[in-house]
Amino acid sequence: MTPTPSDAAAFPGAVLLDMDGTLTDSEKWWFRGEAELLAEYGVEWTEELAKEVVGCPIDWWASTMVERFGLPARPEDVARDLVARVHGIVSREPAQWRPGARELLELLARLAVPSAVVTSSPQAIARAALREAPAGSLAVFVTGDEDLAGKPSPEPYERAAGRLGVDPADCVVFEDSLFGVRSALAARTHAVVVPFMADIPPLPGLLRIDSLDGLDARALSRFAAQPLPAGDPLA
């Protein structure tokens, strides 16, 4: 059914989506790359350790690993090595969509609601991982190799909204990590968490759903109508 003008007015101005763990089950690719890299330094990388850094910027991860494990390498070299490993994995393997993710993008395209991906992954990895995204979706990519502060800074989501010409307050964001949730809330968007690998505590203004599966136009309108908390939601 074609949305009526009154329906369209109730939709979010745009929908902004995290990639790793939200749109795609690509956290496992990052875990594999991280584990392979750290094993070369004699470090065992576990799922519990990986959960601590879900959604973090790559540069932050590399610096943290060098400091935490005393790696005899420069953080920038560790980051470059990790990106190369993960890009190789992503380029070889088929897309791994999270439940309902592809269908949500198809819905947004059908409703003519602009969408963007906002990810800590570099552009090349994001493009490769989302190469099978539905036509008419993800008009904008904001990635971790751009010149901006990464999540949990509000800058990634503010930039995505700006590129789409939409006020962040009119955007619905889907995230799975605490880094990402804090970024979305700080940008004053309607943040919806879909927990995956990490446990996300309750936060003012944060909505929570179990899955993207089954989302429809009514759900999008409901998320967009959720009042934003007064003041700093993270104070």
C-alpha positions as YAML, in Angstrom:
chain: A
units: angstrom
residues:
- id: 1
  name: MET
  ca: [0.00, 0.00, 0.00]
- id: 2
  name: THR
  ca: [1.28, 3.47, -0.88]
- id: 3
  name: PRO
  ca: [1.59, 5.68, 2.22]
- id: 4
  name: THR
  ca: [-0.74, 8.66, 2.40]
- id: 5
  name: PRO
  ca: [0.56, 12.18, 3.18]
- id: 6
  name: SER
  ca: [-0.68, 11.85, 6.76]
- id: 7
  name: ASP
  ca: [1.13, 8.52, 7.10]
- id: 8
  name: ALA
  ca: [4.33, 10.00, 5.70]
- id: 9
  name: ALA
  ca: [4.18, 12.86, 8.19]
- id: 10
  name: ALA
  ca: [4.32, 10.32, 11.00]
- id: 11
  name: PHE
  ca: [7.37, 8.52, 9.65]
- id: 12
  name: PRO
  ca: [10.87, 9.44, 10.86]
- id: 13
  name: GLY
  ca: [12.70, 11.97, 8.72]
- id: 14
  name: ALA
  ca: [15.41, 9.34, 8.29]
- id: 15
  name: VAL
  ca: [16.53, 6.03, 9.73]
- id: 16
  name: LEU
  ca: [20.20, 5.65, 10.65]
- id: 17
  name: LEU
  ca: [21.60, 2.19, 11.24]
- id: 18
  name: ASP
  ca: [24.73, 0.74, 12.74]
- id: 19
  name: MET
  ca: [26.24, -2.07, 10.67]
- id: 20
  name: ASP
  ca: [28.24, -4.61, 12.70]
- id: 21
  name: GLY
  ca: [25.81, -6.54, 14.88]
- id: 22
  name: THR
  ca: [22.78, -4.49, 13.82]
- id: 23
  name: LEU
  ca: [22.43, -4.83, 10.06]
- id: 24
  name: THR
  ca: [24.96, -7.61, 9.60]
- id: 25
  name: ASP
  ca: [26.30, -10.46, 11.68]
- id: 26
  name: SER
  ca: [29.79, -9.15, 10.96]
- id: 27
  name: GLU
  ca: [31.00, -8.96, 14.56]
- id: 28
  name: LYS
  ca: [32.16, -12.54, 14.05]
- id: 29
  name: TRP
  ca: [34.39, -11.38, 11.15]
- id: 30
  name: TRP
  ca: [35.93, -8.77, 13.42]
- id: 31
  name: PHE
  ca: [36.37, -11.34, 16.19]
- id: 32
  name: ARG
  ca: [38.13, -13.67, 13.76]
- id: 33
  name: GLY
  ca: [40.43, -10.92, 12.51]
- id: 34
  name: GLU
  ca: [41.19, -9.75, 16.05]
- id: 35
  name: ALA
  ca: [41.87, -13.28, 17.27]
- id: 36
  name: GLU
  ca: [44.20, -14.06, 14.34]
- id: 37
  name: LEU
  ca: [46.10, -10.80, 14.78]
- id: 38
  name: LEU
  ca: [46.53, -11.10, 18.54]
- id: 39
  name: ALA
  ca: [47.51, -14.77, 18.30]
- id: 40
  name: GLU
  ca: [50.59, -13.67, 16.36]
- id: 41
  name: TYR
  ca: [51.63, -11.77, 19.51]
- id: 42
  name: GLY
  ca: [50.85, -14.73, 21.78]
- id: 43
  name: VAL
  ca: [47.59, -13.24, 23.08]
- id: 44
  name: GLU
  ca: [44.43, -15.34, 23.38]
- id: 45
  name: TRP
  ca: [41.38, -13.29, 22.36]
- id: 46
  name: THR
  ca: [38.13, -14.55, 23.90]
- id: 47
  name: GLU
  ca: [34.48, -13.73, 23.27]
- id: 48
  name: GLU
  ca: [34.24, -12.21, 26.74]
- id: 49
  name: LEU
  ca: [37.08, -9.80, 25.95]
- id: 50
  name: ALA
  ca: [35.53, -9.02, 22.57]
- id: 51
  name: LYS
  ca: [32.22, -8.08, 24.22]
- id: 52
  name: GLU
  ca: [34.00, -5.30, 26.11]
- id: 53
  name: VAL
  ca: [34.88, -3.49, 22.88]
- id: 54
  name: VAL
  ca: [31.85, -4.13, 20.65]
- id: 55
  name: GLY
  ca: [31.20, -1.07, 18.49]
- id: 56
  name: CYS
  ca: [34.39, 0.78, 19.41]
- id: 57
  name: PRO
  ca: [36.46, 2.76, 16.88]
- id: 58
  name: ILE
  ca: [39.30, 0.75, 15.33]
- id: 59
  name: ASP
  ca: [42.00, 3.22, 16.37]
- id: 60
  name: TRP
  ca: [40.77, 3.02, 19.96]
- id: 61
  name: TRP
  ca: [40.81, -0.79, 19.81]
- id: 62
  name: ALA
  ca: [44.37, -0.86, 18.46]
- id: 63
  name: SER
  ca: [45.67, 1.58, 21.08]
- id: 64
  name: THR
  ca: [43.92, -0.34, 23.84]
- id: 65
  name: MET
  ca: [45.36, -3.67, 22.71]
- id: 66
  name: VAL
  ca: [48.90, -2.27, 22.47]
- id: 67
  name: GLU
  ca: [48.63, -0.85, 25.99]
- id: 68
  name: ARG
  ca: [46.72, -3.72, 27.58]
- id: 69
  name: PHE
  ca: [48.86, -6.55, 26.23]
- id: 70
  name: GLY
  ca: [52.14, -4.71, 25.72]
- id: 71
  name: LEU
  ca: [52.21, -5.44, 22.00]
- id: 72
  name: PRO
  ca: [55.58, -4.56, 20.40]
- id: 73
  name: ALA
  ca: [53.91, -2.58, 17.62]
- id: 74
  name: ARG
  ca: [52.57, 0.89, 16.88]
- id: 75
  name: PRO
  ca: [48.79, 1.27, 17.26]
- id: 76
  name: GLU
  ca: [48.45, 2.57, 13.70]
- id: 77
  name: ASP
  ca: [50.16, -0.55, 12.35]
- id: 78
  name: VAL
  ca: [47.92, -2.81, 14.44]
- id: 79
  name: ALA
  ca: [44.84, -0.97, 13.17]
- id: 80
  name: ARG
  ca: [46.00, -1.25, 9.56]
- id: 81
  name: ASP
  ca: [46.69, -4.97, 9.97]
- id: 82
  name: LEU
  ca: [43.26, -5.60, 11.49]
- id: 83
  name: VAL
  ca: [41.44, -3.72, 8.72]
- id: 84
  name: ALA
  ca: [43.30, -5.66, 6.03]
- id: 85
  name: ARG
  ca: [42.45, -8.99, 7.66]
- id: 86
  name: VAL
  ca: [38.77, -8.20, 8.10]
- id: 87
  name: HIS
  ca: [38.41, -6.72, 4.61]
- id: 88
  name: GLY
  ca: [39.79, -9.96, 3.19]
- id: 89
  name: ILE
  ca: [37.25, -12.00, 5.15]
- id: 90
  name: VAL
  ca: [34.29, -9.76, 4.24]
- id: 91
  name: SER
  ca: [35.19, -9.69, 0.55]
- id: 92
  name: ARG
  ca: [35.28, -13.49, 0.33]
- id: 93
  name: GLU
  ca: [32.15, -14.36, 2.29]
- id: 94
  name: PRO
  ca: [28.47, -13.76, 1.47]
- id: 95
  name: ALA
  ca: [26.46, -11.11, 3.30]
- id: 96
  name: GLN
  ca: [25.35, -12.18, 6.77]
- id: 97
  name: TRP
  ca: [22.17, -10.20, 7.46]
- id: 98
  name: ARG
  ca: [20.79, -9.99, 10.98]
- id: 99
  name: PRO
  ca: [17.16, -11.19, 11.27]
- id: 100
  name: GLY
  ca: [14.81, -8.65, 9.70]
- id: 101
  name: ALA
  ca: [17.59, -6.28, 8.60]
- id: 102
  name: ARG
  ca: [17.23, -6.67, 4.84]
- id: 103
  name: GLU
  ca: [13.44, -6.55, 5.13]
- id: 104
  name: LEU
  ca: [13.68, -3.30, 7.13]
- id: 105
  name: LEU
  ca: [15.82, -1.71, 4.41]
- id: 106
  name: GLU
  ca: [13.29, -2.84, 1.79]
- id: 107
  name: LEU
  ca: [10.49, -1.29, 3.86]
- id: 108
  name: LEU
  ca: [12.35, 2.02, 4.16]
- id: 109
  name: ALA
  ca: [12.93, 2.11, 0.40]
- id: 110
  name: ARG
  ca: [9.25, 1.37, -0.22]
- id: 111
  name: LEU
  ca: [8.16, 4.13, 2.16]
- id: 112
  name: ALA
  ca: [10.73, 6.56, 0.68]
- id: 113
  name: VAL
  ca: [12.24, 7.09, 4.14]
- id: 114
  name: PRO
  ca: [15.93, 8.00, 3.67]
- id: 115
  name: SER
  ca: [18.41, 5.70, 5.38]
- id: 116
  name: ALA
  ca: [22.11, 5.74, 6.18]
- id: 117
  name: VAL
  ca: [24.65, 3.38, 7.67]
- id: 118
  name: VAL
  ca: [26.76, 4.75, 10.53]
- id: 119
  name: THR
  ca: [29.59, 2.41, 11.40]
- id: 120
  name: SER
  ca: [32.99, 2.29, 13.05]
- id: 121
  name: SER
  ca: [34.13, 0.05, 10.19]
- id: 122
  name: PRO
  ca: [36.10, 1.66, 7.34]
- id: 123
  name: GLN
  ca: [34.36, 2.56, 4.07]
- id: 124
  name: ALA
  ca: [35.83, -0.37, 2.12]
- id: 125
  name: ILE
  ca: [34.62, -2.94, 4.65]
- id: 126
  name: ALA
  ca: [31.17, -1.34, 4.96]
- id: 127
  name: ARG
  ca: [30.69, -1.26, 1.18]
- id: 128
  name: ALA
  ca: [31.79, -4.88, 0.85]
- id: 129
  name: ALA
  ca: [29.61, -6.10, 3.73]
- id: 130
  name: LEU
  ca: [26.53, -4.25, 2.41]
- id: 131
  name: ARG
  ca: [27.06, -4.87, -1.30]
- id: 132
  name: GLU
  ca: [23.74, -6.74, -1.46]
- id: 133
  name: ALA
  ca: [21.69, -4.00, 0.26]
- id: 134
  name: PRO
  ca: [18.29, -3.40, -1.38]
- id: 135
  name: ALA
  ca: [18.10, -0.76, -4.11]
- id: 136
  name: GLY
  ca: [16.96, 2.61, -2.80]
- id: 137
  name: SER
  ca: [18.34, 2.08, 0.70]
- id: 138
  name: LEU
  ca: [21.45, 3.38, 2.49]
- id: 139
  name: ALA
  ca: [21.93, 6.57, 0.49]
- id: 140
  name: VAL
  ca: [24.68, 7.69, 2.87]
- id: 141
  name: PHE
  ca: [27.61, 5.89, 4.50]
- id: 142
  name: VAL
  ca: [29.37, 7.44, 7.51]
- id: 143
  name: THR
  ca: [32.36, 5.27, 8.33]
- id: 144
  name: GLY
  ca: [35.13, 4.96, 10.86]
- id: 145
  name: ASP
  ca: [37.89, 6.16, 8.55]
- id: 146
  name: GLU
  ca: [36.35, 9.62, 8.13]
- id: 147
  name: ASP
  ca: [37.85, 12.66, 9.82]
- id: 148
  name: LEU
  ca: [35.52, 12.81, 12.82]
- id: 149
  name: ALA
  ca: [35.34, 11.65, 16.41]
- id: 150
  name: GLY
  ca: [34.07, 8.08, 16.56]
- id: 151
  name: LYS
  ca: [31.33, 6.59, 18.68]
- id: 152
  name: PRO
  ca: [30.39, 7.34, 21.47]
- id: 153
  name: SER
  ca: [30.77, 10.92, 20.21]
- id: 154
  name: PRO
  ca: [27.56, 12.28, 18.64]
- id: 155
  name: GLU
  ca: [29.47, 13.29, 15.50]
- id: 156
  name: PRO
  ca: [28.85, 10.15, 13.40]
- id: 157
  name: TYR
  ca: [25.07, 10.38, 13.75]
- id: 158
  name: GLU
  ca: [25.05, 14.15, 13.42]
- id: 159
  name: ARG
  ca: [27.02, 13.85, 10.20]
- id: 160
  name: ALA
  ca: [24.69, 11.21, 8.76]
- id: 161
  name: ALA
  ca: [21.62, 13.31, 9.53]
- id: 162
  name: GLY
  ca: [23.30, 16.37, 8.02]
- id: 163
  name: ARG
  ca: [24.15, 14.57, 4.80]
- id: 164
  name: LEU
  ca: [20.53, 13.48, 4.48]
- id: 165
  name: GLY
  ca: [19.32, 17.01, 5.23]
- id: 166
  name: VAL
  ca: [17.39, 15.90, 8.31]
- id: 167
  name: ASP
  ca: [17.41, 17.16, 11.90]
- id: 168
  name: PRO
  ca: [18.87, 14.47, 14.21]
- id: 169
  name: ALA
  ca: [15.77, 14.88, 16.39]
- id: 170
  name: ASP
  ca: [13.70, 13.57, 13.46]
- id: 171
  name: CYS
  ca: [15.86, 10.45, 13.04]
- id: 172
  name: VAL
  ca: [15.39, 6.94, 14.38]
- id: 173
  name: VAL
  ca: [18.63, 5.06, 15.07]
- id: 174
  name: PHE
  ca: [19.08, 1.30, 15.40]
- id: 175
  name: GLU
  ca: [22.14, 0.17, 17.38]
- id: 176
  name: ASP
  ca: [23.42, -2.90, 19.21]
- id: 177
  name: SER
  ca: [26.39, -1.62, 21.24]
- id: 178
  name: LEU
  ca: [26.86, 0.70, 24.20]
- id: 179
  name: PHE
  ca: [29.34, 2.81, 22.21]
- id: 180
  name: GLY
  ca: [26.72, 3.23, 19.49]
- id: 181
  name: VAL
  ca: [23.79, 3.82, 21.82]
- id: 182
  name: ARG
  ca: [25.67, 6.57, 23.63]
- id: 183
  name: SER
  ca: [26.54, 8.16, 20.29]
- id: 184
  name: ALA
  ca: [22.92, 8.10, 19.13]
- id: 185
  name: LEU
  ca: [21.59, 9.50, 22.41]
- id: 186
  name: ALA
  ca: [24.24, 12.23, 22.50]
- id: 187
  name: ALA
  ca: [23.16, 13.24, 18.98]
- id: 188
  name: ARG
  ca: [19.58, 13.65, 20.29]
- id: 189
  name: THR
  ca: [18.07, 10.99, 18.04]
- id: 190
  name: HIS
  ca: [15.36, 8.45, 18.80]
- id: 191
  name: ALA
  ca: [17.67, 5.58, 19.74]
- id: 192
  name: VAL
  ca: [16.51, 1.97, 19.56]
- id: 193
  name: VAL
  ca: [18.80, -0.77, 20.83]
- id: 194
  name: VAL
  ca: [18.65, -4.30, 19.44]
- id: 195
  name: PRO
  ca: [21.01, -6.15, 21.82]
- id: 196
  name: PHE
  ca: [23.25, -8.75, 20.23]
- id: 197
  name: MET
  ca: [26.64, -9.56, 21.78]
- id: 198
  name: ALA
  ca: [26.76, -6.90, 24.50]
- id: 199
  name: ASP
  ca: [24.51, -6.23, 27.49]
- id: 200
  name: ILE
  ca: [23.06, -2.72, 27.29]
- id: 201
  name: PRO
  ca: [21.84, -1.07, 30.52]
- id: 202
  name: PRO
  ca: [18.65, 1.02, 30.59]
- id: 203
  name: LEU
  ca: [19.32, 4.65, 29.66]
- id: 204
  name: PRO
  ca: [16.97, 7.67, 29.55]
- id: 205
  name: GLY
  ca: [15.28, 7.89, 26.16]
- id: 206
  name: LEU
  ca: [16.55, 4.51, 24.98]
- id: 207
  name: LEU
  ca: [14.01, 2.17, 23.40]
- id: 208
  name: ARG
  ca: [14.65, -1.56, 23.31]
- id: 209
  name: ILE
  ca: [13.45, -4.29, 20.94]
- id: 210
  name: ASP
  ca: [14.44, -7.93, 20.64]
- id: 211
  name: SER
  ca: [14.90, -8.01, 16.87]
- id: 212
  name: LEU
  ca: [14.48, -6.06, 13.64]
- id: 213
  name: ASP
  ca: [12.34, -8.93, 12.40]
- id: 214
  name: GLY
  ca: [8.71, -7.97, 11.79]
- id: 215
  name: LEU
  ca: [9.12, -4.19, 12.03]
- id: 216
  name: ASP
  ca: [6.51, -2.29, 10.04]
- id: 217
  name: ALA
  ca: [5.49, 1.29, 9.26]
- id: 218
  name: ARG
  ca: [3.55, 1.57, 12.53]
- id: 219
  name: ALA
  ca: [6.62, 0.62, 14.54]
- id: 220
  name: LEU
  ca: [8.72, 3.25, 12.76]
- id: 221
  name: SER
  ca: [6.08, 5.88, 13.49]
- id: 222
  name: ARG
  ca: [5.95, 4.81, 17.13]
- id: 223
  name: PHE
  ca: [9.72, 5.10, 17.51]
- id: 224
  name: ALA
  ca: [9.72, 8.53, 15.85]
- id: 225
  name: ALA
  ca: [6.98, 9.76, 18.20]
- id: 226
  name: GLN
  ca: [8.85, 8.76, 21.36]
- id: 227
  name: PRO
  ca: [9.60, 11.96, 23.32]
- id: 228
  name: LEU
  ca: [13.27, 12.80, 23.66]
- id: 229
  name: PRO
  ca: [14.45, 13.16, 27.28]
- id: 230
  name: ALA
  ca: [14.96, 16.67, 28.60]
- id: 231
  name: GLY
  ca: [18.55, 17.75, 29.17]
- id: 232
  name: ASP
  ca: [21.58, 15.56, 28.61]
- id: 233
  name: PRO
  ca: [20.37, 11.94, 28.33]
- id: 234
  name: LEU
  ca: [23.79, 10.68, 29.42]
- id: 235
  name: ALA
  ca: [24.33, 13.01, 32.38]
...
